[in-house]
Amino acid sequence: MGQRGVARGEIAEKERAAAQEEARLAAEKEAERKASPKYRDELKAKIRANKAEIEELKEVAKDKSLDKDVIKEAKTRLRELDSETRTLVAELKEYSGGRVKRSRP
């Protein structure tokens, strides 16, 4: 291998190392952000908003006077919100050390 090949290999290795360091720093910064009380408050707000929307959509899904497509869309959105809410609750538990108070509507 010539000098150019060696130099390209060294440059590529430096670029990989720099990218890895950048990714590590970004992951640390994200972990710090998620560990903050502000982030937990954001998660709680999203969960409350989802639960409120779920309650509204449940009423729409029960209303037999509405078009079947509207009811179908409401049920689909309900499933999406339920899944998202479960994910948010799990994440909240993870970053709260497993201590999550259950809110009652």
Backbone as CSV, one residue per row, in Angstrom:
resi,resn,N_x,N_y,N_z,CA_x,CA_y,CA_z,C_x,C_y,C_z
1,MET,0.847,-1.174,0.000,0.000,0.000,0.000,0.890,1.234,0.000
2,GLY,0.527,2.205,-0.816,1.319,3.416,-0.924,1.012,4.399,0.194
3,GLN,1.763,5.499,0.162,1.588,6.521,1.191,0.183,7.144,1.145
4,ARG,-0.346,7.271,-0.052,-1.686,7.848,-0.190,-2.740,6.949,0.467
5,GLY,-2.592,5.659,0.263,-3.526,4.703,0.858,-3.467,4.740,2.374
6,VAL,-2.264,4.823,2.907,-2.087,4.892,4.357,-2.698,6.185,4.886
7,ALA,-2.453,7.273,4.191,-2.980,8.572,4.616,-4.509,8.571,4.584
8,ARG,-5.096,7.980,3.538,-6.559,7.898,3.466,-7.111,7.074,4.625
9,GLY,-6.431,5.981,4.948,-6.847,5.138,6.063,-6.788,5.877,7.382
10,GLU,-5.734,6.659,7.588,-5.596,7.443,8.820,-6.690,8.509,8.916
11,ILE,-6.975,9.153,7.807,-8.012,10.181,7.777,-9.368,9.561,8.082
12,ALA,-9.639,8.425,7.469,-10.916,7.743,7.691,-11.050,7.334,9.158
13,GLU,-9.963,6.855,9.747,-9.989,6.449,11.165,-10.247,7.657,12.069
14,LYS,-9.616,8.779,11.764,-9.838,10.002,12.553,-11.284,10.466,12.421
15,GLU,-11.826,10.379,11.214,-13.222,10.778,11.009,-14.177,9.872,11.784
16,ARG,-13.913,8.568,11.781,-14.747,7.627,12.543,-14.672,7.915,14.038
17,ALA,-13.464,8.176,14.531,-13.281,8.465,15.956,-14.013,9.757,16.330
18,ALA,-13.930,10.756,15.472,-14.614,12.025,15.739,-16.128,11.827,15.732
19,ALA,-16.626,11.026,14.806,-18.064,10.762,14.735,-18.532,10.003,15.972
20,GLN,-17.742,9.041,16.428,-18.091,8.285,17.627,-18.115,9.192,18.855
21,GLU,-17.142,10.071,18.960,-17.086,11.002,20.097,-18.284,11.956,20.071
22,GLU,-18.613,12.422,18.881,-19.767,13.311,18.734,-21.061,12.595,19.132
23,ALA,-21.207,11.346,18.714,-22.392,10.567,19.070,-22.452,10.320,20.576
24,ARG,-21.306,10.059,21.191,-21.261,9.833,22.633,-21.668,11.093,23.387
25,LEU,-21.156,12.233,22.961,-21.506,13.504,23.607,-22.992,13.825,23.436
26,ALA,-23.528,13.544,22.253,-24.954,13.793,22.009,-25.807,12.888,22.894
27,ALA,-25.392,11.639,23.059,-26.137,10.708,23.912,-26.095,11.153,25.363
28,GLU,-24.942,11.636,25.820,-24.834,12.146,27.190,-25.740,13.353,27.400
29,LYS,-25.731,14.256,26.426,-26.553,15.461,26.531,-28.038,15.090,26.565
30,GLU,-28.439,14.129,25.734,-29.828,13.679,25.693,-30.211,13.016,27.015
31,ALA,-29.310,12.230,27.584,-29.579,11.584,28.870,-29.750,12.629,29.976
32,GLU,-28.933,13.656,29.960,-29.069,14.743,30.951,-30.404,15.453,30.785
33,ARG,-30.789,15.709,29.549,-32.057,16.390,29.291,-33.221,15.544,29.807
34,LYS,-33.183,14.250,29.528,-34.275,13.371,29.937,-34.321,13.164,31.451
35,ALA,-33.207,13.379,32.124,-33.171,13.213,33.580,-33.679,14.460,34.308
36,SER,-33.922,15.527,33.581,-34.328,16.784,34.222,-35.810,16.769,34.597
37,PRO,-36.160,17.502,35.653,-37.575,17.614,36.040,-38.429,18.235,34.927
38,LYS,-37.842,19.123,34.152,-38.580,19.761,33.052,-39.037,18.714,32.037
39,TYR,-38.162,17.765,31.717,-38.516,16.716,30.757,-39.648,15.856,31.303
40,ARG,-39.573,15.501,32.603,-40.644,14.712,33.210,-41.960,15.480,33.174
41,ASP,-41.899,16.786,33.399,-43.110,17.610,33.321,-43.685,17.606,31.903
42,GLU,-42.813,17.653,30.903,-43.262,17.598,29.509,-43.961,16.266,29.221
43,LEU,-43.367,15.174,29.719,-43.982,13.861,29.520,-45.355,13.808,30.187
44,LYS,-45.438,14.316,31.404,-46.714,14.316,32.124,-47.770,15.124,31.375
45,ALA,-47.364,16.263,30.816,-48.303,17.096,30.054,-48.794,16.356,28.808
46,LYS,-47.895,15.665,28.118,-48.290,14.901,26.934,-49.247,13.772,27.309
47,ILE,-48.965,13.120,28.431,-49.824,12.027,28.883,-51.220,12.556,29.206
48,ARG,-51.295,13.678,29.916,-52.605,14.276,30.246,-53.357,14.667,28.986
49,ALA,-52.650,15.266,28.023,-53.294,15.671,26.765,-53.814,14.444,26.010
50,ASN,-53.014,13.394,25.973,-53.445,12.163,25.298,-54.674,11.580,25.972
51,LYS,-54.676,11.554,27.302,-55.819,10.990,28.022,-57.085,11.802,27.774
52,ALA,-56.943,13.120,27.699,-58.101,13.970,27.418,-58.641,13.683,26.013
53,GLU,-57.734,13.561,25.054,-58.157,13.258,23.682,-58.779,11.871,23.595
54,ILE,-58.245,10.930,24.354,-58.804,9.576,24.380,-60.244,9.615,24.861
55,GLU,-60.505,10.369,25.915,-61.872,10.467,26.441,-62.821,11.054,25.397
56,GLU,-62.371,12.077,24.688,-63.201,12.686,23.638,-63.482,11.678,22.511
57,LEU,-62.446,10.966,22.107,-62.592,10.006,21.014,-63.460,8.809,21.403
58,LYS,-63.443,8.447,22.679,-64.310,7.359,23.132,-65.776,7.725,22.914
59,GLU,-66.096,8.991,23.168,-67.468,9.448,22.959,-67.834,9.408,21.474
60,VAL,-66.900,9.809,20.632,-67.133,9.781,19.186,-67.318,8.333,18.724
61,ALA,-66.488,7.433,19.228,-66.558,6.031,18.818,-67.869,5.372,19.243
62,LYS,-68.463,5.861,20.325,-69.734,5.299,20.818,-70.951,5.845,20.070
63,ASP,-70.794,6.998,19.439,-71.918,7.678,18.791,-72.279,6.978,17.482
64,LYS,-73.342,6.186,17.531,-73.755,5.408,16.359,-74.429,6.259,15.283
65,SER,-74.733,7.513,15.607,-75.373,8.375,14.610,-74.355,8.950,13.620
66,LEU,-73.078,8.805,13.929,-72.033,9.330,13.051,-71.745,8.359,11.907
67,ASP,-71.118,8.895,10.886,-70.701,8.099,9.733,-69.719,7.006,10.179
68,LYS,-69.830,5.848,9.571,-68.974,4.715,9.948,-67.485,5.042,9.779
69,ASP,-67.155,5.821,8.756,-65.761,6.187,8.538,-65.230,7.057,9.677
70,VAL,-66.072,7.941,10.194,-65.671,8.801,11.309,-65.415,7.945,12.547
71,ILE,-66.290,7.003,12.788,-66.132,6.104,13.933,-64.866,5.260,13.772
72,LYS,-64.641,4.779,12.558,-63.447,3.965,12.290,-62.174,4.783,12.518
73,GLU,-62.156,6.026,12.046,-60.999,6.898,12.243,-60.785,7.178,13.728
74,ALA,-61.872,7.379,14.469,-61.770,7.631,15.907,-61.158,6.421,16.614
75,LYS,-61.597,5.221,16.241,-61.064,4.012,16.861,-59.590,3.811,16.522
76,THR,-59.229,4.136,15.285,-57.828,4.027,14.881,-56.975,4.997,15.689
77,ARG,-57.452,6.228,15.807,-56.725,7.243,16.584,-56.655,6.841,18.058
78,LEU,-57.701,6.235,18.576,-57.697,5.755,19.955,-56.570,4.743,20.181
79,ARG,-56.430,3.817,19.249,-55.367,2.815,19.367,-53.987,3.481,19.325
80,GLU,-53.827,4.447,18.419,-52.549,5.151,18.311,-52.230,5.894,19.608
81,LEU,-53.227,6.610,20.134,-53.014,7.371,21.361,-52.740,6.463,22.547
82,ASP,-53.437,5.343,22.608,-53.218,4.402,23.698,-51.786,3.882,23.673
83,SER,-51.329,3.514,22.496,-49.961,3.017,22.347,-48.947,4.097,22.724
84,GLU,-49.166,5.302,22.223,-48.260,6.415,22.520,-48.246,6.715,24.014
85,THR,-49.416,6.690,24.640,-49.512,6.978,26.067,-48.773,5.924,26.879
86,ARG,-48.922,4.666,26.500,-48.197,3.593,27.199,-46.684,3.802,27.086
87,THR,-46.226,4.201,25.910,-44.805,4.462,25.700,-44.342,5.626,26.573
88,LEU,-45.140,6.692,26.617,-44.791,7.856,27.428,-44.744,7.499,28.917
89,VAL,-45.700,6.713,29.370,-45.725,6.303,30.775,-44.493,5.457,31.098
90,ALA,-44.139,4.548,30.210,-42.952,3.719,30.422,-41.698,4.585,30.482
91,GLU,-41.620,5.557,29.605,-40.467,6.456,29.597,-40.437,7.298,30.868
92,LEU,-41.593,7.751,31.298,-41.672,8.522,32.532,-41.208,7.681,33.716
93,LYS,-41.616,6.430,33.761,-41.177,5.527,34.835,-39.667,5.350,34.795
94,GLU,-39.146,5.196,33.585,-37.707,4.993,33.430,-36.923,6.178,33.984
95,TYR,-37.361,7.382,33.686,-36.609,8.565,34.088,-37.041,9.122,35.439
96,SER,-38.027,8.471,36.054,-38.434,8.872,37.409,-37.983,7.836,38.425
97,GLY,-37.181,6.918,38.008,-36.730,5.862,38.904,-37.837,4.907,39.274
98,GLY,-38.852,4.771,38.392,-39.959,3.858,38.638,-41.047,4.430,39.517
99,ARG,-40.885,5.668,39.955,-41.879,6.297,40.829,-42.805,7.171,40.006
100,VAL,-43.964,6.661,39.690,-44.942,7.443,38.932,-46.272,7.340,39.644
101,LYS,-46.818,8.494,40.004,-48.141,8.503,40.621,-49.164,8.358,39.532
102,ARG,-50.170,7.596,39.816,-51.235,7.388,38.843,-52.235,8.514,38.968
103,SER,-52.523,9.182,37.882,-53.478,10.276,37.914,-54.870,9.736,37.604
104,ARG,-55.826,10.260,38.268,-57.227,9.880,38.042,-57.939,11.035,37.365
105,PRO,-58.740,10.723,36.342,-59.462,11.798,35.650,-60.539,12.407,36.504
